[in-house]
Amino acid sequence: MTRSKTFQAYLPSCHRTYSCIHCRAHLANHDELISKSFQGSQGRAYLFNAVVNVGCGPAEERLLLTGLHAVADIFCQSCKTTLGWKYEHAFESSQKYKEGKFIIELAHMIKDNGWE
């Protein structure tokens, strides 16, 4: 007997979405995209306002390209692949806009639903 995978959240199929490239779990709606000009540990990454179907690890301080931040790794709840991180705290005032936002690396995302 095989069971189909179920996710915690399904994004509306009428919207352009981003999904986990490994298991196709929905990750974010295109409307939540803030910026495409970020750098992850494995290359280019996108900054999102909100994401779904991700778990969050413990926060730790890391020195990133834009300075010291407290970040927590995020992973796909379905396949457990590390996708990027969540900005918990920015130590420089110019970086405060990132707090509570999410980085997902392009290497772990695929576009779904209505992309031309």
C-alpha positions as CSV (number, residue, x, y, z in Angstrom):
1,M,0.0,0.0,0.0
2,T,1.4,3.4,-1.0
3,R,0.5,6.6,0.6
4,S,0.7,9.9,-1.2
5,K,2.6,12.6,0.6
6,T,0.6,15.2,2.4
7,F,1.9,18.6,3.3
8,Q,0.9,20.9,6.2
9,A,-0.2,23.6,3.8
10,Y,-1.2,23.8,0.1
11,L,-0.9,27.1,-1.6
12,P,-3.7,28.0,-4.1
13,S,-3.2,26.5,-7.5
14,C,-4.2,29.8,-9.1
15,H,-1.1,31.5,-7.9
16,R,2.5,31.2,-9.0
17,T,4.3,29.3,-6.3
18,Y,7.8,27.9,-5.3
19,S,8.1,24.3,-4.3
20,C,10.9,22.1,-2.9
21,I,12.8,20.7,-5.8
22,H,13.4,17.4,-3.9
23,C,9.8,16.5,-3.0
24,R,7.6,19.2,-4.5
25,A,6.2,20.4,-1.2
26,H,4.8,24.0,-1.5
27,L,7.2,26.6,0.0
28,A,6.1,30.1,-0.9
29,N,3.6,32.1,-2.9
30,H,5.2,34.5,-5.5
31,D,3.4,37.4,-3.7
32,E,5.7,36.8,-0.7
33,L,8.9,37.3,-2.6
34,I,10.8,40.4,-1.5
35,S,14.1,40.1,-3.3
36,K,15.9,37.9,-5.8
37,S,19.4,39.4,-5.1
38,F,20.6,37.4,-2.1
39,Q,23.4,34.9,-1.7
40,G,23.0,31.6,0.1
41,S,25.7,29.1,1.1
42,Q,25.2,27.3,-2.2
43,G,24.7,30.2,-4.6
44,R,21.8,32.6,-5.4
45,A,18.9,32.8,-3.0
46,Y,15.6,34.6,-2.7
47,L,14.3,36.5,0.3
48,F,10.6,35.8,1.3
49,N,8.2,37.4,3.7
50,A,6.5,34.2,4.6
51,V,7.0,30.5,3.8
52,V,5.0,27.3,4.5
53,N,5.9,23.6,5.1
54,V,9.3,24.4,6.7
55,G,10.7,23.6,10.1
56,C,13.2,25.8,11.9
57,G,16.3,24.9,13.8
58,P,17.9,26.7,16.7
59,A,19.2,30.3,16.1
60,E,22.9,30.9,16.0
61,E,25.0,33.9,15.3
62,R,26.7,33.9,11.8
63,L,28.8,36.4,10.1
64,L,27.2,36.8,6.6
65,L,28.1,39.1,3.7
66,T,26.0,41.9,5.2
67,G,27.3,41.6,8.8
68,L,26.5,39.6,11.9
69,H,23.0,38.1,12.1
70,A,21.3,35.6,14.4
71,V,19.8,33.0,11.9
72,A,18.1,29.7,12.2
73,D,18.4,27.1,9.4
74,I,15.1,26.1,7.8
75,F,14.3,22.7,6.3
76,C,11.5,21.1,4.3
77,Q,9.0,19.5,6.6
78,S,8.4,16.8,4.1
79,C,11.9,15.6,3.0
80,K,14.0,17.3,5.7
81,T,16.3,19.0,3.2
82,T,17.9,22.2,4.5
83,L,16.6,25.0,2.3
84,G,18.1,28.2,3.7
85,W,17.6,30.2,6.9
86,K,15.4,32.5,8.8
87,Y,16.7,35.9,10.0
88,E,16.0,36.0,13.7
89,H,18.0,39.2,14.6
90,A,20.1,41.7,12.7
91,F,22.8,43.5,14.7
92,E,23.2,46.4,12.3
93,S,20.3,48.9,12.0
94,S,20.5,48.9,8.2
95,Q,19.7,45.1,8.2
96,K,16.7,45.2,10.6
97,Y,14.3,44.8,7.6
98,K,15.4,41.2,7.3
99,E,14.2,40.1,10.8
100,G,11.5,37.5,10.6
101,K,12.2,36.9,6.8
102,F,13.3,33.8,5.1
103,I,16.1,32.9,2.6
104,I,15.6,29.9,0.3
105,E,18.4,28.9,-2.0
106,L,17.6,28.5,-5.7
107,A,19.3,25.1,-5.7
108,H,16.4,23.8,-3.6
109,M,13.4,25.5,-5.3
110,I,11.3,24.9,-8.4
111,K,8.6,27.2,-9.9
112,D,5.1,25.7,-10.0
113,N,1.6,26.8,-11.2
114,G,1.2,29.3,-14.0
115,W,4.8,30.4,-14.8
116,E,5.2,31.2,-18.5
